[in-house]
Amino acid sequence: MSAAALPRVTVVTPSFNQAGFLRATIQSVLAQDYPNLEYLISDGGSTGGKAAIAAEYGSRLRFLSQPDRGRAHTINKGFGMAAGEVVAWLNSDDVYLPGAIRQVAALTENPAAGFAYGAGYLPDEGGDYEPVSAYAAV
């Protein structure tokens, strides 16, 4: 299937003072097997080298850095800039597993499904991720 035939997916990554995790997050998004992808990183104006890290990936992503009113505000700013039919956010200390975006894009084939989520992994700055075995009951 051609990229144009697939729904456009926009991923927004909010980031504030998490440069140590950002490269792995970016690589996990850009390594997806999904060709119709828009990637935005929205930083709250923090320091720490994130602009330089984002610049390494050239035109494969857009990086915005300006003061905001917190994580929800920066995510909403990214969503406001999104061109995708499907939008998602991925925190700057998280990663997507291979095939994640293709699975979520399939939601467009089932309009009754409002959202999707996956199992979680706990990251550390050394690049290791430990699976979360279960979510606590609420």
N, C-alpha and C positions, 0 to 999 in steps of 0.2 A: 504494500500500500504506500502511495506517495506521501510525503510530508504534508502536502497541502490537503490531502483527504483526511488526515488525522486532526482531532480537535487541538487547538493551540492550548498549551499548558503553561501557566506562569507560576514560577516558584519565587516567593519572597523570603529572604533571609534577613531578619532583624539582628543587628549586632551592636553591642556596646562593650568595649574593653575586653574582647575575647579573641584577639588576634592569634593566640596560641592554638585555637581550635579551627579557625576559619579556613585554612588551606584544605584540610580534610573534608570539610563541609562542601566547599566549592567543587572539589574533585569528585565527590560522590554525586553531585547534581550533574556536572558536565559529562560524566562517564556513563550516564543513563543511555539506554538503547532506544531513545525516543527523539526523533528528528524535529518535531514541531514544538520547540521549547524556548521559552523566554525566561531569563534568570535575572532577578533584581536583588541587590544587597542594599539594605537601608540601614545606615548607621546614624546613631543619635548625636553625632558630632564628637565622639570620643577620640582619644589618641591611641597610639600603639602600633601604627604601621599597617592598618587594614587597607588603606587606599593603595599602598604599594603592593600588597598581596593581590588585591583585586586587579590591579593594572597588569599583572603577569598573565592574565587570561584574556587581555585585549577586548575585542568586540564580542566575545562569547557571553558577557554579562554586562549589566549596568550597575554602577556603584553611586549611591547618593549618600552624602554625609552632611547633615545639618541638625541643629538642635531640635528636639521634639519633646513631647510630654510623656514619654515612657514607651514601653514595649508595644502596647496596644495601638498607640498613635503611630508609631513607625511602621507597624504591620499594615494599618489602614492606609497610610500614605503609599506604601508599596502596592496594595490592592487597587488604589485609585489610579495608579500608573499602569496597571496590568492590561495587556491586550488579550489575555487568554480567555477561552471559553470555560476552562477549568483553572481555578486558582488554589494555591497551597502555600503554606509557610513552613519553613524548616529553620529551627533555631540554629544559631551559629556554633553551637557545640554539639550538634547532632549530624547524622549522616543518613543518606538513603542507601538501602541495599540495592544491588543490581535488579533492574526490572520494576522498581517501585512506581515510577511515573507511568509506565505503560499500563500497569494494573489499575492505577487510579483513573487514567484517561478512559478506560473501559467503562467507567461509570456513565458516560454519555450514552451508552447503549441501554442503560436501565435508568430512565429519568425518575423513577420512584425512589432511588437511592440518593439521599441528600448529602452524604459525606462518607469518607472512608478513613480508617486509621489502622495502624499496624502495631506489632509488638515493639517494645522499646529495648534499647541498649544503653547502658550507662558508660559514658566515655571518660577517659582521663587524658591529660595533656601528653602522655607518652604514645598516644595513638591506639591504645587498646580499648576494646569495647566488651563489656560483660552483659549478657542477656538478662533482662528482667524476667523472672520466672512467672510472675502473676501480678495482677493489679489488685490492690486492696479493695474489699467490698465497701461500699458507701452506705 
